[in-house]
Amino acid sequence: MTALKGHLGHLQGAAGGAEAVAAVLTLRHGIVPPTVGCARVDDDTEGLGVDVVTGAPLELPAGGDLILSNSFGSGGHNAVPALRRTT
């Protein structure tokens, strides 16, 4: 799991599109970018199976061919596209 807001700032209406482009690039290059500004993960997430990418990029697992790009906007404008890598 990663977040790009630290990389890009708040893009308001363009945030969902930028996240989708980043998700496609993650699938294409097989590299998950780190969450900028996240030095420590909350202890409550341990044991949940959540792998938060911090510090350095992480290679996408060999079976990693599906990404969910969450976009939650004000006023209930929410979208979660599922993007899949194909060969």
Buried (B, 14 or more C-beta within 10 A) or exposed (E): EBBBBEBBEEEEEEBBEBBBEBBBEBBEEBBBBBBEEBEEBEEEEEEEEEEBBBEEBBEBEEEBBEBEBEBEEEEEEEEEEEBEBEE
